[in-house]
Amino acid sequence: MSEAPIYEITSHIAGKNAKVRVYPDRVEWERGKTVNKGLLIGTMGMSALAGPAGVMSRKGAGTEMIPMRSITSVTTKRDSMLNDVVSIVTSGNTIDMRCSKAEAEQLRSLIMQGINGTLTPAPAAPSAAAAPAATNGFGVNALKARVTQGINDALGSAPAPAPATAPGAVPPPPPPPPAPVDAKPADWYPDPKGEARLRYWDGAAWTDHTAP
């Protein structure tokens, strides 16, 4: 039998909460170590609990189960606005499990796969020792690479230092200030050529447009 369940939910069976687990070869549910077999819902009898075609109980474990080979059908029906009932039918017995609608549909689908022999075991969890040193680019090596790249980028983008001036040398004079810019707004002004007329200034240069 498989160790890890493929699917696990908390259901309501015969008026009690139960942990329901689905394995490739069986369906198990656990309601505590003091399970009363006579409380199983449906027409189940004591003989069915021990028979290969019905429900079986693990001695002292408080766990009951149905082998997939013993299930003849599985159906769902509405129980309330939020819950459905999954009915697992064996030879002469029915076990009802109440759960949410989404859980009921998933449970029914997995059990049908188990009946058809197409249900595969749950994948084993990877061990901590087999985990890679770097995950999603945030490992130690990736962090070192990012820090190194950041330093190189900072050095590459830094401005080049000014050339050193020899001792006793006279530093070069500063560059001349920029020529003043005529900031007059665009408009008609007296012609700068001295003629008795107006010339249009476009805000940057004199134009050929004149007026008397």
C-alpha positions in Angstrom: 0.0 0.0 0.0 1.1 3.6 -0.7 2.4 5.7 2.1 1.4 9.2 1.0 -2.2 9.8 0.2 -3.1 11.3 -3.2 -5.9 13.3 -1.7 -7.0 14.1 1.9 -10.0 16.0 3.2 -12.0 16.3 6.4 -15.5 14.8 5.8 -18.6 14.0 7.8 -19.4 10.3 8.1 -22.3 8.9 10.1 -22.6 12.1 12.2 -18.9 12.4 13.0 -15.9 14.2 11.5 -13.5 12.0 9.7 -10.2 12.3 7.9 -10.7 10.8 4.4 -7.6 9.7 2.4 -7.5 8.4 -1.1 -4.7 6.0 -2.2 -4.3 4.2 -5.6 -5.6 1.0 -4.1 -8.0 2.1 -1.4 -10.1 4.8 0.4 -9.5 5.2 4.1 -11.2 7.3 6.8 -10.3 7.8 10.4 -12.7 8.9 13.2 -10.5 8.1 16.2 -9.2 5.0 17.8 -12.6 4.0 19.3 -14.5 3.5 16.1 -17.8 1.8 16.5 -18.3 -0.4 13.4 -22.0 -0.4 14.0 -22.2 3.3 13.3 -21.2 2.9 9.6 -23.9 4.5 7.5 -26.0 2.4 5.1 -26.9 -1.3 5.3 -23.4 -2.4 6.3 -23.2 -5.4 8.5 -20.4 -6.9 10.7 -19.6 -9.5 8.1 -18.9 -6.8 5.5 -16.3 -5.3 7.7 -14.1 -8.4 7.4 -14.9 -9.5 3.9 -12.8 -8.6 0.9 -15.7 -7.0 -0.9 -16.6 -4.6 1.9 -15.2 -2.2 4.4 -12.2 -3.4 6.5 -10.9 -1.9 9.8 -7.3 -1.7 10.9 -7.0 -3.3 14.3 -6.2 -0.7 17.0 -5.7 2.1 14.4 -9.2 3.6 14.3 -9.0 3.6 10.5 -11.5 1.9 8.2 -11.0 1.4 4.5 -12.5 0.1 1.2 -10.3 -1.5 -1.4 -10.8 0.1 -4.8 -11.5 -3.3 -6.2 -14.5 -3.6 -3.9 -16.1 -0.4 -5.0 -18.8 -0.8 -7.7 -19.8 2.8 -8.1 -19.4 6.3 -6.7 -22.0 9.1 -7.0 -22.5 12.6 -5.6 -25.8 14.3 -4.6 -26.7 17.7 -3.2 -26.8 18.0 0.6 -27.0 21.8 1.0 -26.1 25.0 -0.7 -22.4 24.5 0.1 -22.0 20.7 0.6 -22.6 17.5 -1.4 -22.6 13.9 -0.3 -20.3 11.4 -2.0 -21.8 7.9 -1.9 -19.3 5.0 -2.2 -21.2 1.8 -3.1 -19.8 -1.6 -2.5 -21.5 -5.0 -2.7 -24.6 -4.4 -0.6 -23.1 -1.4 1.3 -23.1 2.4 0.9 -20.8 4.8 2.7 -21.8 8.5 2.6 -19.2 11.2 3.0 -20.4 14.8 3.3 -18.0 17.5 2.2 -17.8 20.7 0.1 -19.0 20.7 -3.5 -15.4 21.1 -4.8 -14.1 18.4 -2.5 -16.9 16.1 -3.5 -16.3 16.4 -7.2 -12.5 15.8 -6.7 -13.1 12.8 -4.4 -15.6 11.3 -6.9 -13.2 11.8 -9.8 -10.2 10.2 -8.0 -12.2 7.2 -6.8 -13.5 6.6 -10.4 -9.8 6.6 -11.5 -9.0 4.2 -8.8 -11.9 1.9 -9.9 -10.6 2.0 -13.5 -7.0 1.4 -12.3 -5.7 4.8 -13.7 -5.0 6.5 -10.4 -1.2 7.0 -9.9 0.6 7.4 -6.6 1.4 10.8 -5.2 5.0 11.9 -6.1 7.5 11.6 -3.4 8.6 14.8 -1.8 12.3 15.7 -2.6 14.7 15.3 0.3 16.4 18.4 1.8 19.8 17.0 1.0 19.0 16.7 -2.7 17.8 20.4 -2.9 20.1 22.5 -5.1 22.2 25.2 -3.5 20.6 28.0 -5.4 16.8 28.2 -5.9 15.1 30.6 -8.4 18.3 32.7 -8.6 18.4 33.6 -4.9 21.2 31.2 -3.8 24.6 32.2 -2.3 26.4 32.0 -5.7 23.7 34.0 -7.4 23.8 36.6 -4.6 27.6 37.0 -5.0 27.3 37.4 -8.7 24.7 40.1 -8.3 26.8 42.0 -5.8 29.9 41.8 -8.0 27.8 43.0 -11.0 26.5 45.9 -9.0 30.0 47.0 -8.0 31.2 46.7 -11.6 28.2 48.7 -12.9 28.9 51.4 -10.2 32.5 51.7 -11.2 31.8 51.7 -14.9 29.3 54.5 -14.6 31.4 56.7 -12.3 32.7 59.9 -14.0 36.4 59.9 -14.9 38.6 61.8 -12.4 39.9 65.2 -13.5 43.6 65.2 -14.6 45.9 66.1 -11.9 47.7 69.5 -12.1 51.5 69.4 -11.8 52.9 71.1 -8.8 53.6 74.8 -9.5 51.7 74.8 -12.7 49.2 77.5 -13.4 45.7 76.0 -13.8 44.0 76.9 -17.1 41.5 79.7 -17.1 37.9 78.9 -16.9 35.8 78.8 -20.1 34.2 82.2 -21.1 30.6 82.7 -20.1 28.0 82.0 -22.8 26.9 84.9 -24.9 23.7 86.6 -23.7 20.6 85.4 -25.5 18.0 87.9 -26.6 15.0 86.7 -24.6 12.5 89.1 -26.2 9.2 87.5 -26.9 8.0 87.1 -30.5 6.5 90.4 -31.7 6.9 93.3 -34.1 9.9 95.6 -33.2 11.7 98.5 -34.8 13.9 97.3 -37.5 17.4 96.7 -36.1 18.8 97.9 -39.4 17.8 101.4 -38.6 15.1 101.7 -41.3 11.8 103.4 -40.5 9.7 100.3 -40.4 8.9 97.3 -38.2 10.5 93.9 -38.4 9.1 90.7 -36.9 11.1 88.9 -34.2 10.1 85.2 -33.9 11.6 84.8 -30.4 14.9 83.4 -31.7 15.8 85.4 -34.8 14.8 88.4 -37.0 12.6 87.4 -39.9 12.1 88.8 -43.4 8.6 90.0 -42.5 8.4 93.8 -42.3 5.6 96.3 -41.8 5.5 100.1 -42.4 
